[in-house]
């Protein structure tokens, strides 16, 4: 498991009420890492946050971790 996937999984599981429903998938390309998060519909607002602030903060964190490997990170929250 990559550092980016571990980081996202740890953060999201701490935010939600139903951590067992959290599913994090990672697709790694040549220059990009795509991280997809699926959570329970009741927890979706907690992951996105007010005006998207929580999602933006997670994106900032994974971008800095991915930059160490010379890649770009993309976070997708799937409903």
N, CA, C and O atoms as CSV, one atom per row, in Angstrom:
chain,resi,resn,atom,element,x,y,z
A,1,UNK,N,N,0.847,-1.176,0.000
A,1,UNK,CA,C,0.000,0.000,0.000
A,1,UNK,C,C,0.895,1.242,0.000
A,1,UNK,O,O,1.862,1.329,0.757
A,2,UNK,N,N,0.558,2.182,-0.848
A,2,UNK,CA,C,1.386,3.379,-0.955
A,2,UNK,C,C,1.117,4.346,0.193
A,2,UNK,O,O,0.117,4.235,0.902
A,3,UNK,N,N,2.024,5.286,0.355
A,3,UNK,CA,C,1.905,6.268,1.435
A,3,UNK,C,C,0.685,7.158,1.248
A,3,UNK,O,O,0.038,7.541,2.222
A,4,UNK,N,N,0.368,7.488,0.000
A,4,UNK,CA,C,-0.775,8.359,-0.276
A,4,UNK,C,C,-2.072,7.653,0.107
A,4,UNK,O,O,-2.935,8.246,0.754
A,5,UNK,N,N,-2.209,6.397,-0.287
A,5,UNK,CA,C,-3.425,5.643,0.017
A,5,UNK,C,C,-3.583,5.460,1.525
A,5,UNK,O,O,-4.683,5.606,2.056
A,6,UNK,N,N,-2.497,5.143,2.209
A,6,UNK,CA,C,-2.537,4.980,3.663
A,6,UNK,C,C,-2.966,6.265,4.353
A,6,UNK,O,O,-3.780,6.240,5.276
A,7,UNK,N,N,-2.416,7.387,3.905
A,7,UNK,CA,C,-2.740,8.686,4.488
A,7,UNK,C,C,-4.223,9.003,4.322
A,7,UNK,O,O,-4.890,9.387,5.282
A,8,UNK,N,N,-4.732,8.845,3.115
A,8,UNK,CA,C,-6.140,9.142,2.851
A,8,UNK,C,C,-7.040,8.236,3.678
A,8,UNK,O,O,-8.009,8.698,4.281
A,9,UNK,N,N,-6.720,6.948,3.706
A,9,UNK,CA,C,-7.544,5.995,4.448
A,9,UNK,C,C,-7.574,6.341,5.932
A,9,UNK,O,O,-8.634,6.290,6.557
A,10,UNK,N,N,-6.442,6.687,6.494
A,10,UNK,CA,C,-6.356,7.031,7.911
A,10,UNK,C,C,-7.177,8.287,8.220
A,10,UNK,O,O,-7.936,8.309,9.189
A,11,UNK,N,N,-7.029,9.313,7.413
A,11,UNK,CA,C,-7.746,10.568,7.638
A,11,UNK,C,C,-9.250,10.361,7.522
A,11,UNK,O,O,-10.010,10.781,8.394
A,12,UNK,N,N,-9.678,9.712,6.439
A,12,UNK,CA,C,-11.113,9.556,6.190
A,12,UNK,C,C,-11.773,8.681,7.249
A,12,UNK,O,O,-12.887,8.975,7.682
A,13,UNK,N,N,-11.105,7.612,7.670
A,13,UNK,CA,C,-11.689,6.739,8.691
A,13,UNK,C,C,-11.877,7.464,10.022
A,13,UNK,O,O,-12.799,7.150,10.775
A,14,UNK,N,N,-11.009,8.429,10.314
A,14,UNK,CA,C,-11.146,9.203,11.554
A,14,UNK,C,C,-12.284,10.220,11.456
A,14,UNK,O,O,-12.848,10.605,12.480
A,15,UNK,N,N,-12.629,10.660,10.253
A,15,UNK,CA,C,-13.658,11.677,10.071
A,15,UNK,C,C,-15.080,11.131,10.116
A,15,UNK,O,O,-15.990,11.808,10.596
A,16,UNK,N,N,-15.275,9.925,9.625
A,16,UNK,CA,C,-16.632,9.406,9.420
A,16,UNK,C,C,-17.171,8.651,10.632
A,16,UNK,O,O,-16.421,8.259,11.527
A,17,UNK,N,N,-18.498,8.456,10.640
A,17,UNK,CA,C,-19.153,7.695,11.706
A,17,UNK,C,C,-19.089,6.191,11.445
A,17,UNK,O,O,-19.121,5.396,12.384
A,18,UNK,N,N,-18.999,5.800,10.170
A,18,UNK,CA,C,-18.960,4.385,9.785
A,18,UNK,C,C,-17.639,4.058,9.077
A,18,UNK,O,O,-17.620,3.921,7.854
A,19,UNK,N,N,-16.533,3.930,9.827
A,19,UNK,CA,C,-15.230,3.704,9.179
A,19,UNK,C,C,-15.143,2.386,8.419
A,19,UNK,O,O,-14.306,2.245,7.528
A,20,UNK,N,N,-16.002,1.412,8.758
A,20,UNK,CA,C,-15.943,0.124,8.069
A,20,UNK,C,C,-16.440,0.218,6.625
A,20,UNK,O,O,-16.153,-0.664,5.815
A,21,UNK,N,N,-17.181,1.276,6.298
A,21,UNK,CA,C,-17.695,1.428,4.936
A,21,UNK,C,C,-16.753,2.209,4.029
A,21,UNK,O,O,-17.028,2.357,2.839
A,22,UNK,N,N,-15.651,2.710,4.571
A,22,UNK,CA,C,-14.701,3.494,3.779
A,22,UNK,C,C,-13.945,2.574,2.825
A,22,UNK,O,O,-13.405,1.542,3.224
A,23,UNK,N,N,-13.923,2.975,1.556
A,23,UNK,CA,C,-13.207,2.216,0.533
A,23,UNK,C,C,-12.313,3.189,-0.225
A,23,UNK,O,O,-12.806,4.120,-0.862
A,24,UNK,N,N,-11.006,2.978,-0.158
A,24,UNK,CA,C,-10.047,3.841,-0.842
A,24,UNK,C,C,-9.356,3.031,-1.929
A,24,UNK,O,O,-8.760,1.987,-1.664
A,25,UNK,N,N,-9.448,3.532,-3.156
A,25,UNK,CA,C,-8.798,2.869,-4.287
A,25,UNK,C,C,-7.780,3.818,-4.892
A,25,UNK,O,O,-7.998,5.027,-4.962
A,26,UNK,N,N,-6.672,3.255,-5.325
A,26,UNK,CA,C,-5.607,4.080,-5.888
A,26,UNK,C,C,-5.216,3.546,-7.254
A,26,UNK,O,O,-5.028,2.343,-7.437
A,27,UNK,N,N,-5.095,4.457,-8.208
A,27,UNK,CA,C,-4.620,4.115,-9.535
A,27,UNK,C,C,-3.386,4.970,-9.798
A,27,UNK,O,O,-3.451,6.199,-9.769
A,28,UNK,N,N,-2.280,4.316,-10.051
A,28,UNK,CA,C,-1.032,5.054,-10.228
A,28,UNK,C,C,-0.610,5.003,-11.688
A,28,UNK,O,O,-0.437,3.932,-12.269
A,29,UNK,N,N,-0.451,6.177,-12.258
A,29,UNK,CA,C,0.018,6.294,-13.632
A,29,UNK,C,C,1.481,6.705,-13.645
A,29,UNK,O,O,2.173,6.646,-12.628
A,30,UNK,N,N,1.932,7.118,-14.811
A,30,UNK,CA,C,3.333,7.512,-14.952
A,30,UNK,C,C,3.648,8.789,-14.184
A,30,UNK,O,O,4.696,8.899,-13.549
A,31,UNK,N,N,2.725,9.760,-14.247
A,31,UNK,CA,C,2.955,11.034,-13.579
A,31,UNK,C,C,1.880,11.398,-12.564
A,31,UNK,O,O,2.002,12.404,-11.865
A,32,UNK,N,N,0.843,10.599,-12.478
A,32,UNK,CA,C,-0.307,10.958,-11.647
A,32,UNK,C,C,-0.744,9.797,-10.765
A,32,UNK,O,O,-0.679,8.634,-11.162
A,33,UNK,N,N,-1.185,10.133,-9.573
A,33,UNK,CA,C,-1.795,9.167,-8.662
A,33,UNK,C,C,-3.240,9.608,-8.474
A,33,UNK,O,O,-3.502,10.728,-8.036
A,34,UNK,N,N,-4.178,8.724,-8.807
A,34,UNK,CA,C,-5.594,9.031,-8.636
A,34,UNK,C,C,-6.106,8.232,-7.443
A,34,UNK,O,O,-6.007,7.005,-7.414
A,35,UNK,N,N,-6.650,8.935,-6.469
A,35,UNK,CA,C,-7.181,8.299,-5.266
A,35,UNK,C,C,-8.691,8.501,-5.264
A,35,UNK,O,O,-9.174,9.633,-5.306
A,36,UNK,N,N,-9.434,7.395,-5.216
A,36,UNK,CA,C,-10.889,7.455,-5.187
A,36,UNK,C,C,-11.380,7.012,-3.818
A,36,UNK,O,O,-10.939,5.992,-3.288
A,37,UNK,N,N,-12.295,7.789,-3.251
A,37,UNK,CA,C,-12.852,7.485,-1.936
A,37,UNK,C,C,-14.347,7.207,-2.086
A,37,UNK,O,O,-15.075,7.974,-2.714
A,38,UNK,N,N,-14.785,6.104,-1.501
A,38,UNK,CA,C,-16.214,5.819,-1.409
A,38,UNK,C,C,-16.545,5.699,0.077
A,38,UNK,O,O,-15.903,4.945,0.809
A,39,UNK,N,N,-17.555,6.454,0.511
A,39,UNK,CA,C,-17.991,6.386,1.900
A,39,UNK,C,C,-19.510,6.220,1.935
A,39,UNK,O,O,-20.180,6.366,0.913
A,40,UNK,N,N,-20.039,5.919,3.101
A,40,UNK,CA,C,-21.478,5.825,3.299
A,40,UNK,C,C,-22.109,7.179,2.960
A,40,UNK,O,O,-21.514,8.227,3.213
A,41,UNK,N,N,-23.302,7.151,2.394
A,41,UNK,CA,C,-23.954,8.404,1.981
A,41,UNK,C,C,-24.176,9.357,3.152
A,41,UNK,O,O,-24.214,10.572,2.957
A,42,UNK,N,N,-24.322,8.828,4.358
A,42,UNK,CA,C,-24.499,9.681,5.540
A,42,UNK,C,C,-23.208,10.391,5.938
A,42,UNK,O,O,-23.251,11.421,6.610
A,43,UNK,N,N,-22.068,9.854,5.532
A,43,UNK,CA,C,-20.768,10.423,5.894
A,43,UNK,C,C,-20.181,11.314,4.814
A,43,UNK,O,O,-19.116,11.900,5.009
A,44,UNK,N,N,-20.854,11.424,3.684
A,44,UNK,CA,C,-20.315,12.180,2.553
A,44,UNK,C,C,-20.041,13.633,2.924
A,44,UNK,O,O,-19.009,14.185,2.541
A,45,UNK,N,N,-20.946,14.249,3.658
A,45,UNK,CA,C,-20.771,15.641,4.064
A,45,UNK,C,C,-19.578,15.853,4.976
A,45,UNK,O,O,-18.941,16.906,4.940
A,46,UNK,N,N,-19.276,14.860,5.788
A,46,UNK,CA,C,-18.129,14.970,6.696
A,46,UNK,C,C,-16.807,14.945,5.940
A,46,UNK,O,O,-15.851,15.613,6.331
A,47,UNK,N,N,-16.755,14.173,4.857
A,47,UNK,CA,C,-15.527,14.081,4.066
A,47,UNK,C,C,-15.342,15.339,3.220
A,47,UNK,O,O,-14.220,15.813,3.041
A,48,UNK,N,N,-16.442,15.874,2.703
A,48,UNK,CA,C,-16.351,17.078,1.873
A,48,UNK,C,C,-16.155,18.317,2.738
A,48,UNK,O,O,-15.337,19.175,2.407
A,49,UNK,N,N,-16.885,18.421,3.830
A,49,UNK,CA,C,-16.747,19.559,4.734
A,49,UNK,C,C,-17.524,20.770,4.253
A,49,UNK,O,O,-18.064,20.777,3.147
A,50,UNK,N,N,-17.574,21.787,5.089
A,50,UNK,CA,C,-18.273,23.018,4.728
A,50,UNK,C,C,-17.539,23.706,3.587
A,50,UNK,O,O,-16.345,23.994,3.679
A,51,UNK,N,N,-18.274,23.965,2.511
A,51,UNK,CA,C,-17.737,24.607,1.307
A,51,UNK,C,C,-16.521,23.866,0.757
A,51,UNK,O,O,-15.671,24.461,0.095
A,52,UNK,N,N,-16.441,22.555,1.036
A,52,UNK,CA,C,-15.361,21.738,0.479
A,52,UNK,C,C,-14.025,21.901,1.167
A,52,UNK,O,O,-12.997,21.498,0.623
A,53,UNK,N,N,-14.017,22.480,2.344
A,53,UNK,CA,C,-12.741,22.750,3.029
A,53,UNK,C,C,-12.004,21.484,3.440
A,53,UNK,O,O,-10.782,21.407,3.309
A,54,UNK,N,N,-12.735,20.492,3.935
A,54,UNK,CA,C,-12.084,19.249,4.367
A,54,UNK,C,C,-11.477,18.525,3.168
A,54,UNK,O,O,-10.342,18.053,3.234
A,55,UNK,N,N,-12.234,18.438,2.070
A,55,UNK,CA,C,-11.729,17.788,0.855
A,55,UNK,C,C,-10.508,18.532,0.322
A,55,UNK,O,O,-9.547,17.910,-0.132
A,56,UNK,N,N,-10.545,19.855,0.377
A,56,UNK,CA,C,-9.415,20.653,-0.100
A,56,UNK,C,C,-8.180,20.402,0.763
A,56,UNK,O,O,-7.066,20.319,0.248
A,57,UNK,N,N,-8.377,20.283,2.067
A,57,UNK,CA,C,-7.257,20.017,2.971
A,57,UNK,C,C,-6.643,18.645,2.694
A,57,UNK,O,O,-5.421,18.498,2.692
A,58,UNK,N,N,-7.494,17.641,2.460
A,58,UNK,CA,C,-6.985,16.304,2.132
A,58,UNK,C,C,-6.213,16.352,0.815
A,58,UNK,O,O,-5.153,15.738,0.692
A,59,UNK,N,N,-6.745,17.085,-0.177
A,59,UNK,CA,C,-6.052,17.222,-1.467
A,59,UNK,C,C,-4.677,17.866,-1.293
A,59,UNK,O,O,-3.706,17.449,-1.924
A,60,UNK,N,N,-4.601,18.874,-0.442
A,60,UNK,CA,C,-3.328,19.550,-0.188
A,60,UNK,C,C,-2.315,18.582,0.428
A,60,UNK,O,O,-1.151,18.556,0.027
A,61,UNK,N,N,-2.758,17.799,1.392
A,61,UNK,CA,C,-1.866,16.834,2.047
A,61,UNK,C,C,-1.358,15.773,1.079
A,61,UNK,O,O,-0.162,15.483,1.051
A,62,UNK,N,N,-2.256,15.190,0.284
A,62,UNK,CA,C,-1.810,14.123,-0.613
A,62,UNK,C,C,-0.960,14.676,-1.747
A,62,UNK,O,O,-0.098,13.973,-2.274
A,63,UNK,N,N,-1.194,15.931,-2.129
A,63,UNK,CA,C,-0.358,16.536,-3.168
A,63,UNK,C,C,1.079,16.691,-2.699
A,63,UNK,O,O,2.017,16.474,-3.466
A,64,UNK,N,N,1.250,17.068,-1.432
A,64,UNK,CA,C,2.607,17.232,-0.915
A,64,UNK,C,C,3.314,15.890,-0.755
A,64,UNK,O,O,4.521,15.795,-0.974
A,65,UNK,N,N,2.566,14.851,-0.374
A,65,UNK,CA,C,3.165,13.517,-0.253
A,65,UNK,C,C,3.542,12.984,-1.637
A,65,UNK,O,O,4.618,12.412,-1.814
A,66,UNK,N,N,2.654,13.173,-2.613
A,66,UNK,CA,C,2.924,12.688,-3.969
A,66,UNK,C,C,4.064,13.462,-4.625
A,66,UNK,O,O,4.803,12.904,-5.436
A,67,UNK,N,N,4.214,14.738,-4.282
A,67,UNK,CA,C,5.270,15.554,-4.869
A,67,UNK,C,C,6.653,15.021,-4.505
A,67,UNK,O,O,7.606,15.205,-5.263
A,68,UNK,N,N,6.769,14.369,-3.362
A,68,UNK,CA,C,8.058,13.786,-2.967
A,68,UNK,C,C,8.503,12.704,-3.939
A,68,UNK,O,O,9.699,12.457,-4.094
A,69,UNK,N,N,7.539,12.055,-4.595
A,69,UNK,CA,C,7.872,11.019,-5.577
A,69,UNK,C,C,7.863,11.578,-6.991
A,69,UNK,O,O,8.042,10.837,-7.958
A,70,UNK,N,N,7.653,12.900,-7.113
A,70,UNK,CA,C,7.649,13.537,-8.422
A,70,UNK,C,C,6.359,13.330,-9.194
A,70,UNK,O,O,6.347,13.408,-10.423
A,71,UNK,N,N,5.278,13.069,-8.482
A,71,UNK,CA,C,3.996,12.831,-9.143
A,71,UNK,C,C,2.956,13.841,-8.672
A,71,UNK,O,O,3.165,14.566,-7.699
A,72,UNK,N,N,1.843,13.870,-9.378
A,72,UNK,CA,C,0.721,14.727,-9.043
A,72,UNK,C,C,-0.396,13.849,-8.508
A,72,UNK,O,O,-0.624,12.756,-9.026
A,73,UNK,N,N,-1.095,14.311,-7.478
A,73,UNK,CA,C,-2.166,13.520,-6.873
A,73,UNK,C,C,-3.514,14.148,-7.165
A,73,UNK,O,O,-3.671,15.368,-7.126
A,74,UNK,N,N,-4.491,13.288,-7.461
A,74,UNK,CA,C,-5.866,13.719,-7.720
A,74,UNK,C,C,-6.768,12.950,-6.768
A,74,UNK,O,O,-6.668,11.728,-6.657
A,75,UNK,N,N,-7.655,13.674,-6.076
A,75,UNK,CA,C,-8.593,13.040,-5.151
A,75,UNK,C,C,-9.985,13.119,-5.733
A,75,UNK,O,O,-10.448,14.195,-6.113
A,76,UNK,N,N,-10.660,11.971,-5.805
A,76,UNK,CA,C,-12.031,11.919,-6.287
A,76,UNK,C,C,-12.901,11.306,-5.196
A,76,UNK,O,O,-12.607,10.226,-4.683
A,77,UNK,N,N,-13.975,12.010,-4.851
A,77,UNK,CA,C,-14.911,11.502,-3.855
A,77,UNK,C,C,-16.124,11.003,-4.621
A,77,UNK,O,O,-16.820,11.782,-5.273
A,78,UNK,N,N,-16.373,9.711,-4.542
A,78,UNK,CA,C,-17.436,9.071,-5.307
A,78,UNK,C,C,-18.657,8.904,-4.423
A,78,UNK,O,O,-18.567,8.404,-3.302
A,79,UNK,N,N,-19.803,9.332,-4.943
A,79,UNK,CA,C,-21.053,9.234,-4.187
A,79,UNK,C,C,-21.665,7.858,-4.281
A,79,UNK,O,O,-22.722,7.611,-3.699
